[in-house]
Amino acid sequence: MAIERTFSIIKPDATRRNLTGKVNAMLEAAGLRIVAQKRIHMSRAQAEAFYGVHKARPFFNDLCTFMTSGPVVVQVLEGENAVAKNREVMGATNPANAAEGTIRKVHAESIEANSVHGSDSPENAATEIAYFFAGTEIVG
Ligand code: CMP
């Protein structure tokens, strides 16, 4: 299995509750290595561009408002099969459907305030990583 990188966000509901360390511990316990990380406050323009694929969805505006409501921690995670592994440890988008022991089952408040984002494919991971990180900020 190849070593992959994926992009992750610890969302405002989690930073607000001081859960960055707890989320990171769950990522690391799943075998993912945090090879880049920074805490930022996303601008509206950044959130709208990042979630551009969801522009036509009814939840788009609320999602951008939520993602700019407080600090987030953007991350690059590395490991074997990192994209799928991160999606597994995150759990389903809606915490009501998330498996026991997943980040969203344990910590998420709702489908919107769902604590974490993770790339859904290696291609999107590369795009999302490049949106927030320079190559020199990623230390494998
Ligand atoms: P994320 O993985 O960050 O990608 C898009 C986000 O939209 C998703 O997580 C959810 O937090 C948010 N969202 C809000 N409402 C919905 C919805 N009804 N269906 C899917 N995603 C939603």
Backbone and ligand atoms as CSV (ligand in chain L), in Angstrom:
chain,resi,resn,atom,element,x,y,z
A,1,MET,N,N,0.856,-1.205,0.000
A,1,MET,CA,C,0.000,0.000,0.000
A,1,MET,C,C,0.888,1.249,0.000
A,2,ALA,N,N,0.503,2.234,-0.806
A,2,ALA,CA,C,1.347,3.423,-0.963
A,2,ALA,C,C,1.152,4.419,0.192
A,3,ILE,N,N,2.239,5.138,0.491
A,3,ILE,CA,C,2.134,6.248,1.446
A,3,ILE,C,C,1.452,7.407,0.721
A,4,GLU,N,N,0.392,7.921,1.335
A,4,GLU,CA,C,-0.410,8.985,0.738
A,4,GLU,C,C,-0.455,10.175,1.682
A,5,ARG,N,N,-0.881,11.314,1.118
A,5,ARG,CA,C,-1.183,12.481,1.955
A,5,ARG,C,C,-2.637,12.873,1.754
A,6,THR,N,N,-3.244,13.376,2.819
A,6,THR,CA,C,-4.601,13.887,2.713
A,6,THR,C,C,-4.693,15.202,3.467
A,7,PHE,N,N,-5.756,15.943,3.177
A,7,PHE,CA,C,-5.964,17.239,3.801
A,7,PHE,C,C,-7.077,17.128,4.837
A,8,SER,N,N,-6.878,17.771,5.973
A,8,SER,CA,C,-7.826,17.689,7.080
A,8,SER,C,C,-8.083,19.082,7.657
A,9,ILE,N,N,-9.293,19.305,8.133
A,9,ILE,CA,C,-9.603,20.547,8.876
A,9,ILE,C,C,-10.271,20.158,10.192
A,10,ILE,N,N,-9.758,20.713,11.293
A,10,ILE,CA,C,-10.477,20.649,12.573
A,10,ILE,C,C,-11.342,21.909,12.610
A,11,LYS,N,N,-12.659,21.705,12.621
A,11,LYS,CA,C,-13.613,22.789,12.358
A,11,LYS,C,C,-13.881,23.648,13.608
A,12,PRO,N,N,-14.566,24.810,13.403
A,12,PRO,CA,C,-14.769,25.751,14.524
A,12,PRO,C,C,-15.495,25.166,15.736
A,13,ASP,N,N,-16.404,24.204,15.534
A,13,ASP,CA,C,-17.088,23.639,16.710
A,13,ASP,C,C,-16.108,22.904,17.613
A,14,ALA,N,N,-15.073,22.310,17.010
A,14,ALA,CA,C,-14.076,21.553,17.785
A,14,ALA,C,C,-13.045,22.480,18.414
A,15,THR,N,N,-12.580,23.497,17.673
A,15,THR,CA,C,-11.601,24.417,18.282
A,15,THR,C,C,-12.256,25.190,19.424
A,16,ARG,N,N,-13.549,25.539,19.249
A,16,ARG,CA,C,-14.289,26.288,20.284
A,16,ARG,C,C,-14.340,25.488,21.595
A,17,ARG,N,N,-14.444,24.152,21.468
A,17,ARG,CA,C,-14.526,23.302,22.666
A,17,ARG,C,C,-13.155,22.796,23.105
A,18,ASN,N,N,-12.090,23.354,22.507
A,18,ASN,CA,C,-10.714,23.028,22.897
A,18,ASN,C,C,-10.392,21.544,22.671
A,19,LEU,N,N,-10.847,21.027,21.516
A,19,LEU,CA,C,-10.706,19.592,21.237
A,19,LEU,C,C,-9.589,19.272,20.242
A,20,THR,N,N,-8.745,20.262,19.902
A,20,THR,CA,C,-7.701,20.008,18.899
A,20,THR,C,C,-6.826,18.818,19.297
A,21,GLY,N,N,-6.389,18.791,20.534
A,21,GLY,CA,C,-5.513,17.701,20.988
A,21,GLY,C,C,-6.214,16.355,20.966
A,22,LYS,N,N,-7.478,16.340,21.371
A,22,LYS,CA,C,-8.221,15.069,21.390
A,22,LYS,C,C,-8.414,14.539,19.971
A,23,VAL,N,N,-8.723,15.441,19.018
A,23,VAL,CA,C,-8.882,15.018,17.622
A,23,VAL,C,C,-7.538,14.521,17.091
A,24,ASN,N,N,-6.469,15.281,17.361
A,24,ASN,CA,C,-5.148,14.861,16.883
A,24,ASN,C,C,-4.759,13.496,17.450
A,25,ALA,N,N,-5.090,13.243,18.702
A,25,ALA,CA,C,-4.762,11.942,19.305
A,25,ALA,C,C,-5.490,10.819,18.559
A,26,MET,N,N,-6.725,11.059,18.140
A,26,MET,CA,C,-7.478,10.031,17.405
A,26,MET,C,C,-6.882,9.810,16.009
A,27,LEU,N,N,-6.440,10.904,15.374
A,27,LEU,CA,C,-5.792,10.771,14.057
A,27,LEU,C,C,-4.499,9.963,14.192
A,28,GLU,N,N,-3.704,10.301,15.196
A,28,GLU,CA,C,-2.410,9.620,15.380
A,28,GLU,C,C,-2.615,8.155,15.778
A,29,ALA,N,N,-3.626,7.899,16.594
A,29,ALA,CA,C,-3.895,6.511,16.997
A,29,ALA,C,C,-4.313,5.665,15.795
A,30,ALA,N,N,-4.876,6.317,14.770
A,30,ALA,CA,C,-5.282,5.599,13.546
A,30,ALA,C,C,-4.090,5.376,12.611
A,31,GLY,N,N,-2.926,5.869,12.998
A,31,GLY,CA,C,-1.727,5.635,12.183
A,31,GLY,C,C,-1.412,6.770,11.232
A,32,LEU,N,N,-2.124,7.889,11.396
A,32,LEU,CA,C,-1.853,9.046,10.532
A,32,LEU,C,C,-0.838,9.957,11.212
A,33,ARG,N,N,0.069,10.516,10.407
A,33,ARG,CA,C,1.117,11.407,10.914
A,33,ARG,C,C,0.775,12.830,10.481
A,34,ILE,N,N,0.788,13.772,11.426
A,34,ILE,CA,C,0.485,15.174,11.096
A,34,ILE,C,C,1.781,15.812,10.605
A,35,VAL,N,N,1.900,15.998,9.279
A,35,VAL,CA,C,3.164,16.481,8.713
A,35,VAL,C,C,3.129,17.985,8.429
A,36,ALA,N,N,1.962,18.601,8.615
A,36,ALA,CA,C,1.830,20.066,8.556
A,36,ALA,C,C,0.558,20.430,9.295
A,37,GLN,N,N,0.583,21.589,9.945
A,37,GLN,CA,C,-0.585,21.995,10.729
A,37,GLN,C,C,-0.492,23.482,11.028
A,38,LYS,N,N,-1.600,24.191,10.844
A,38,LYS,CA,C,-1.644,25.591,11.316
A,38,LYS,C,C,-3.067,25.988,11.655
A,39,ARG,N,N,-3.144,26.907,12.643
A,39,ARG,CA,C,-4.443,27.409,13.086
A,39,ARG,C,C,-4.683,28.722,12.352
A,40,ILE,N,N,-5.832,28.811,11.661
A,40,ILE,CA,C,-6.144,30.018,10.884
A,40,ILE,C,C,-7.605,30.400,11.129
A,41,HIS,N,N,-7.920,31.637,10.803
A,41,HIS,CA,C,-9.331,32.039,10.777
A,41,HIS,C,C,-9.650,32.275,9.303
A,42,MET,N,N,-10.417,31.383,8.700
A,42,MET,CA,C,-10.712,31.462,7.265
A,42,MET,C,C,-11.520,32.710,6.945
A,43,SER,N,N,-11.182,33.336,5.837
A,43,SER,CA,C,-12.006,34.444,5.348
A,43,SER,C,C,-13.209,33.860,4.603
A,44,ARG,N,N,-14.215,34.685,4.416
A,44,ARG,CA,C,-15.399,34.261,3.648
A,44,ARG,C,C,-14.973,33.802,2.229
A,45,ALA,N,N,-14.069,34.576,1.630
A,45,ALA,CA,C,-13.634,34.244,0.272
A,45,ALA,C,C,-12.915,32.897,0.245
A,46,GLN,N,N,-12.100,32.638,1.247
A,46,GLN,CA,C,-11.406,31.334,1.324
A,46,GLN,C,C,-12.407,30.193,1.471
A,47,ALA,N,N,-13.391,30.375,2.369
A,47,ALA,CA,C,-14.380,29.311,2.601
A,47,ALA,C,C,-15.205,29.067,1.340
A,48,GLU,N,N,-15.619,30.128,0.679
A,48,GLU,CA,C,-16.442,29.977,-0.530
A,48,GLU,C,C,-15.654,29.291,-1.641
A,49,ALA,N,N,-14.383,29.621,-1.760
A,49,ALA,CA,C,-13.565,28.984,-2.797
A,49,ALA,C,C,-13.288,27.526,-2.432
A,50,PHE,N,N,-12.973,27.269,-1.162
A,50,PHE,CA,C,-12.666,25.900,-0.736
A,50,PHE,C,C,-13.860,24.985,-0.955
A,51,TYR,N,N,-15.066,25.468,-0.641
A,51,TYR,CA,C,-16.272,24.646,-0.767
A,51,TYR,C,C,-17.013,24.935,-2.083
A,52,GLY,N,N,-16.302,25.471,-3.070
A,52,GLY,CA,C,-16.907,25.841,-4.352
A,52,GLY,C,C,-17.724,24.735,-4.997
A,53,VAL,N,N,-17.303,23.484,-4.795
A,53,VAL,CA,C,-18.008,22.341,-5.378
A,53,VAL,C,C,-19.438,22.233,-4.822
A,54,HIS,N,N,-19.678,22.814,-3.636
A,54,HIS,CA,C,-21.009,22.748,-3.006
A,54,HIS,C,C,-21.836,24.019,-3.231
A,55,LYS,N,N,-21.369,24.895,-4.116
A,55,LYS,CA,C,-21.989,26.221,-4.306
A,55,LYS,C,C,-23.504,26.153,-4.543
A,56,ALA,N,N,-23.949,25.152,-5.283
A,56,ALA,CA,C,-25.378,25.061,-5.629
A,56,ALA,C,C,-26.212,24.396,-4.527
A,57,ARG,N,N,-25.560,23.879,-3.501
A,57,ARG,CA,C,-26.300,23.138,-2.458
A,57,ARG,C,C,-27.005,24.109,-1.510
A,58,PRO,N,N,-28.153,23.711,-0.972
A,58,PRO,CA,C,-28.902,24.620,-0.096
A,58,PRO,C,C,-28.148,25.001,1.180
A,59,PHE,N,N,-27.196,24.158,1.599
A,59,PHE,CA,C,-26.479,24.434,2.851
A,59,PHE,C,C,-25.218,25.267,2.658
A,60,PHE,N,N,-24.939,25.695,1.405
A,60,PHE,CA,C,-23.666,26.354,1.096
A,60,PHE,C,C,-23.416,27.615,1.940
A,61,ASN,N,N,-24.412,28.498,2.000
A,61,ASN,CA,C,-24.213,29.762,2.728
A,61,ASN,C,C,-23.984,29.535,4.211
A,62,ASP,N,N,-24.820,28.683,4.796
A,62,ASP,CA,C,-24.670,28.384,6.230
A,62,ASP,C,C,-23.322,27.720,6.498
A,63,LEU,N,N,-22.912,26.836,5.589
A,63,LEU,CA,C,-21.624,26.148,5.745
A,63,LEU,C,C,-20.476,27.161,5.768
A,64,CYS,N,N,-20.509,28.135,4.854
A,64,CYS,CA,C,-19.439,29.144,4.810
A,64,CYS,C,C,-19.484,30.040,6.045
A,65,THR,N,N,-20.685,30.355,6.515
A,65,THR,CA,C,-20.814,31.157,7.748
A,65,THR,C,C,-20.223,30.385,8.925
A,66,PHE,N,N,-20.562,29.106,9.010
A,66,PHE,CA,C,-20.030,28.276,10.100
A,66,PHE,C,C,-18.504,28.169,10.033
A,67,MET,N,N,-17.977,27.923,8.847
A,67,MET,CA,C,-16.528,27.698,8.725
A,67,MET,C,C,-15.706,28.956,8.990
A,68,THR,N,N,-16.379,30.129,8.962
A,68,THR,CA,C,-15.685,31.379,9.268
A,68,THR,C,C,-16.074,31.902,10.656
A,69,SER,N,N,-16.783,31.090,11.438
A,69,SER,CA,C,-17.295,31.542,12.740
A,69,SER,C,C,-16.241,31.492,13.845
A,70,GLY,N,N,-15.101,30.895,13.573
A,70,GLY,CA,C,-14.035,30.787,14.567
A,70,GLY,C,C,-12.819,30.162,13.921
A,71,PRO,N,N,-11.755,29.990,14.703
A,71,PRO,CA,C,-10.539,29.396,14.140
A,71,PRO,C,C,-10.740,27.951,13.703
A,72,VAL,N,N,-9.961,27.552,12.718
A,72,VAL,CA,C,-9.891,26.147,12.309
A,72,VAL,C,C,-8.418,25.748,12.327
A,73,VAL,N,N,-8.159,24.445,12.355
A,73,VAL,CA,C,-6.790,23.949,12.229
A,73,VAL,C,C,-6.721,23.160,10.925
A,74,VAL,N,N,-5.942,23.677,9.969
A,74,VAL,CA,C,-5.759,22.965,8.703
A,74,VAL,C,C,-4.525,22.079,8.828
A,75,GLN,N,N,-4.614,20.892,8.234
A,75,GLN,CA,C,-3.569,19.894,8.451
A,75,GLN,C,C,-3.283,19.089,7.178
A,76,VAL,N,N,-2.074,18.599,7.080
A,76,VAL,CA,C,-1.738,17.569,6.108
A,76,VAL,C,C,-1.417,16.303,6.892
A,77,LEU,N,N,-2.110,15.225,6.549
A,77,LEU,CA,C,-1.909,13.937,7.218
A,77,LEU,C,C,-1.241,12.978,6.245
A,78,GLU,N,N,-0.313,12.196,6.755
A,78,GLU,CA,C,0.428,11.262,5.905
A,78,GLU,C,C,0.351,9.862,6.486
A,79,GLY,N,N,0.284,8.883,5.614
A,79,GLY,CA,C,0.284,7.494,6.066
A,79,GLY,C,C,-0.154,6.571,4.951
A,80,GLU,N,N,-0.112,5.283,5.243
A,80,GLU,CA,C,-0.588,4.306,4.259
A,80,GLU,C,C,-2.066,4.520,4.041
A,81,ASN,N,N,-2.435,4.678,2.760
A,81,ASN,CA,C,-3.859,4.793,2.434
A,81,ASN,C,C,-4.517,5.941,3.212
A,82,ALA,N,N,-3.824,7.067,3.312
A,82,ALA,CA,C,-4.232,8.141,4.236
A,82,ALA,C,C,-5.629,8.692,3.949
A,83,VAL,N,N,-6.007,8.808,2.679
A,83,VAL,CA,C,-7.318,9.386,2.353
A,83,VAL,C,C,-8.426,8.518,2.944
A,84,ALA,N,N,-8.388,7.225,2.653
A,84,ALA,CA,C,-9.428,6.306,3.147
A,84,ALA,C,C,-9.341,6.147,4.660
A,85,LYS,N,N,-8.110,6.082,5.174
A,85,LYS,CA,C,-7.937,5.892,6.621
A,85,LYS,C,C,-8.517,7.077,7.392
A,86,ASN,N,N,-8.277,8.291,6.882
A,86,ASN,CA,C,-8.809,9.477,7.567
A,86,ASN,C,C,-10.332,9.492,7.512
A,87,ARG,N,N,-10.893,9.090,6.358
A,87,ARG,CA,C,-12.358,9.071,6.253
A,87,ARG,C,C,-12.952,8.041,7.219
A,88,GLU,N,N,-12.213,6.961,7.414
A,88,GLU,CA,C,-12.677,5.931,8.353
A,88,GLU,C,C,-12.673,6.459,9.786
A,89,VAL,N,N,-11.587,7.121,10.181
A,89,VAL,CA,C,-11.503,7.599,11.572
A,89,VAL,C,C,-12.425,8.800,11.805
A,90,MET,N,N,-12.732,9.568,10.729
A,90,MET,CA,C,-13.687,10.685,10.873
A,90,MET,C,C,-15.098,10.171,11.116
A,91,GLY,N,N,-15.511,9.136,10.386
A,91,GLY,CA,C,-16.890,8.650,10.456
A,91,GLY,C,C,-17.780,9.389,9.468
A,92,ALA,N,N,-19.049,8.989,9.402
A,92,ALA,CA,C,-19.984,9.544,8.416
A,92,ALA,C,C,-20.195,11.042,8.630
A,93,THR,N,N,-20.509,11.752,7.539
A,93,THR,CA,C,-20.715,13.213,7.575
A,93,THR,C,C,-21.707,13.613,8.661
A,94,ASN,N,N,-22.818,12.878,8.715
A,94,ASN,CA,C,-23.821,13.137,9.757
A,94,ASN,C,C,-23.475,12.295,10.986
A,95,PRO,N,N,-23.173,12.937,12.114
A,95,PRO,CA,C,-22.748,12.163,13.298
A,95,PRO,C,C,-23.783,11.126,13.730
A,96,ALA,N,N,-25.047,11.361,13.371
A,96,ALA,CA,C,-26.096,10.387,13.720
A,96,ALA,C,C,-25.854,9.047,13.024
A,97,ASN,N,N,-25.138,9.091,11.892
A,97,ASN,CA,C,-24.856,7.862,11.137
A,97,ASN,C,C,-23.428,7.366,11.324
A,98,ALA,N,N,-22.644,8.057,12.143
A,98,ALA,CA,C,-21.222,7.714,12.266
A,98,ALA,C,C,-21.035,6.489,13.174
A,99,ALA,N,N,-20.031,5.685,12.823
A,99,ALA,CA,C,-19.752,4.464,13.595
A,99,ALA,C,C,-19.170,4.817,14.972
A,100,GLU,N,N,-19.393,3.920,15.915
A,100,GLU,CA,C,-18.847,4.075,17.269
A,100,GLU,C,C,-17.336,4.286,17.215
A,101,GLY,N,N,-16.852,5.200,18.046
A,101,GLY,CA,C,-15.404,5.387,18.162
A,101,GLY,C,C,-14.819,6.332,17.133
A,102,THR,N,N,-15.622,6.790,16.165
A,102,THR,CA,C,-15.106,7.727,15.164
A,102,THR,C,C,-15.130,9.148,15.744
A,103,ILE,N,N,-14.350,10.038,15.126
A,103,ILE,CA,C,-14.252,11.424,15.618
A,103,ILE,C,C,-15.629,12.082,15.629
A,104,ARG,N,N,-16.388,11.892,14.539
A,104,ARG,CA,C,-17.691,12.564,14.473
A,104,ARG,C,C,-18.691,11.955,15.456
A,105,LYS,N,N,-18.614,10.645,15.656
A,105,LYS,CA,C,-19.520,10.019,16.639
A,105,LYS,C,C,-19.218,10.543,18.044
A,106,VAL,N,N,-17.926,10.655,18.345
A,106,VAL,CA,C,-17.522,11.049,19.702
A,106,VAL,C,C,-17.697,12.557,19.930
A,107,HIS,N,N,-17.371,13.371,18.908
A,107,HIS,CA,C,-17.263,14.812,19.155
A,107,HIS,C,C,-18.241,15.708,18.397
A,108,ALA,N,N,-18.772,15.267,17.238
A,108,ALA,CA,C,-19.541,16.203,16.394
A,108,ALA,C,C,-20.871,16.561,17.035
A,109,GLU,N,N,-21.334,17.776,16.712
A,109,GLU,CA,C,-22.593,18.285,17.269
A,109,GLU,C,C,-23.764,18.112,16.302
A,110,SER,N,N,-23.479,18.184,14.982
A,110,SER,CA,C,-24.538,18.122,13.963
A,110,SER,C,C,-23.887,17.872,12.611
A,111,ILE,N,N,-24.721,17.729,11.554
A,111,ILE,CA,C,-24.159,17.506,10.212
A,111,ILE,C,C,-23.323,18.707,9.772
A,112,GLU,N,N,-23.670,19.908,10.234
A,112,GLU,CA,C,-22.879,21.095,9.889
A,112,GLU,C,C,-21.672,21.220,10.826
A,113,ALA,N,N,-21.927,21.201,12.117
A,113,ALA,CA,C,-20.852,21.317,13.111
A,113,ALA,C,C,-20.309,19.917,13.369
A,114,ASN,N,N,-19.659,19.363,12.325
A,114,ASN,CA,C,-19.263,17.950,12.409
A,114,ASN,C,C,-17.758,17.757,12.654
A,115,SER,N,N,-17.153,18.777,13.252
A,115,SER,CA,C,-15.812,18.705,13.877
A,115,SER,C,C,-14.618,18.585,12.944
A,116,VAL,N,N,-14.755,17.825,11.845
A,116,VAL,CA,C,-13.608,17.614,10.961
A,116,VAL,C,C,-14.044,17.543,9.494
A,117,HIS,N,N,-13.099,17.918,8.632
A,117,HIS,CA,C,-13.232,17.690,7.182
A,117,HIS,C,C,-12.060,16.833,6.746
A,118,GLY,N,N,-12.284,15.965,5.775
A,118,GLY,CA,C,-11.188,15.204,5.172
A,118,GLY,C,C,-11.414,15.054,3.687
A,119,SER,N,N,-10.334,15.106,2.910
A,119,SER,CA,C,-10.441,14.965,1.451
A,119,SER,C,C,-11.102,13.647,1.091
A,120,ASP,N,N,-11.855,13.654,-0.031
A,120,ASP,CA,C,-12.560,12.425,-0.440
A,120,ASP,C,C,-11.836,11.639,-1.523
A,121,SER,N,N,-10.704,12.139,-2.022
A,121,SER,CA,C,-9.920,11.395,-3.026
A,121,SER,C,C,-8.493,11.934,-3.011
A,122,PRO,N,N,-7.532,11.149,-3.498
A,122,PRO,CA,C,-6.151,11.642,-3.562
A,122,PRO,C,C,-6.028,12.884,-4.452
A,123,GLU,N,N,-6.835,12.967,-5.505
A,123,GLU,CA,C,-6.795,14.121,-6.408
A,123,GLU,C,C,-7.256,15.382,-5.667
A,124,ASN,N,N,-8.387,15.278,-4.972
A,124,ASN,CA,C,-8.874,16.434,-4.208
A,124,ASN,C,C,-7.930,16.766,-3.059
A,125,ALA,N,N,-7.298,15.755,-2.491
A,125,ALA,CA,C,-6.333,15.997,-1.407
A,125,ALA,C,C,-5.211,16.906,-1.907
A,126,ALA,N,N,-4.690,16.615,-3.083
A,126,ALA,CA,C,-3.584,17.413,-3.637
A,126,ALA,C,C,-4.032,18.857,-3.849
A,127,THR,N,N,-5.247,19.038,-4.371
A,127,THR,CA,C,-5.773,20.391,-4.617
A,127,THR,C,C,-5.971,21.127,-3.296
A,128,GLU,N,N,-6.567,20.438,-2.315
A,128,GLU,CA,C,-6.881,21.075,-1.036
A,128,GLU,C,C,-5.614,21.407,-0.251
A,129,ILE,N,N,-4.616,20.514,-0.286
A,129,ILE,CA,C,-3.334,20.782,0.390
A,129,ILE,C,C,-2.702,22.036,-0.206
A,130,ALA,N,N,-2.688,22.103,-1.537
A,130,ALA,CA,C,-2.035,23.236,-2.221
A,130,ALA,C,C,-2.771,24.547,-1.955
A,131,TYR,N,N,-4.050,24.455,-1.609
A,131,TYR,CA,C,-4.833,25.657,-1.334
A,131,TYR,C,C,-4.381,26.323,-0.024
A,132,PHE,N,N,-3.901,25.538,0.927
A,132,PHE,CA,C,-3.553,26.088,2.247
A,132,PHE,C,C,-2.066,26.003,2.605
A,133,PHE,N,N,-1.299,25.170,1.922
A,133,PHE,CA,C,0.097,24.979,2.343
A,133,PHE,C,C,1.072,25.134,1.177
A,134,ALA,N,N,2.201,25.787,1.480
A,134,ALA,CA,C,3.341,25.767,0.567
A,134,ALA,C,C,4.094,24.458,0.797
A,135,GLY,N,N,4.764,23.978,-0.215
A,135,GLY,CA,C,5.522,22.729,-0.102
A,135,GLY,C,C,6.507,22.757,1.053
A,136,THR,N,N,7.108,23.917,1.307
A,136,THR,CA,C,8.123,24.038,2.361
A,136,THR,C,C,7.529,23.936,3.767
A,137,GLU,N,N,6.200,24.040,3.883
A,137,GLU,CA,C,5.553,23.935,5.210
A,137,GLU,C,C,5.228,22.496,5.576
A,138,ILE,N,N,5.406,21.588,4.633
A,138,ILE,CA,C,5.050,20.176,4.865
A,138,ILE,C,C,6.341,19.405,5.141
A,139,VAL,N,N,6.412,18.833,6.357
A,139,VAL,CA,C,7.654,18.179,6.782
A,139,VAL,C,C,7.350,16.719,7.099
A,140,GLY,N,N,7.679,15.857,6.148
A,140,GLY,CA,C,7.342,14.443,6.288
A,140,GLY,C,C,8.368,13.687,7.090
L,1,CMP,P1,P,-17.320,18.438,4.809
L,1,CMP,O1,O,-16.645,17.127,4.715
L,1,CMP,O2,O,-16.527,19.564,5.352
L,1,CMP,O3,O,-17.865,18.858,3.355
L,1,CMP,C1,C,-19.008,19.671,3.172
L,1,CMP,C2,C,-19.718,19.979,4.441
L,1,CMP,O4,O,-21.022,20.465,4.338
L,1,CMP,C3,C,-19.884,18.688,5.220
L,1,CMP,O5,O,-18.638,18.270,5.719
L,1,CMP,C4,C,-20.919,19.095,6.271
L,1,CMP,O6,O,-20.341,19.563,7.465
L,1,CMP,C5,C,-21.633,20.270,5.606
L,1,CMP,N1,N,-23.042,20.040,5.469
L,1,CMP,C6,C,-24.004,20.804,6.032
L,1,CMP,N2,N,-25.216,20.332,5.714
L,1,CMP,C7,C,-25.043,19.250,4.920
L,1,CMP,C8,C,-25.919,18.338,4.267
L,1,CMP,N3,N,-27.247,18.456,4.371
L,1,CMP,N4,N,-25.382,17.327,3.552
L,1,CMP,C9,C,-24.026,17.214,3.436
L,1,CMP,N5,N,-23.152,18.058,4.030
L,1,CMP,C10,C,-23.648,19.061,4.770
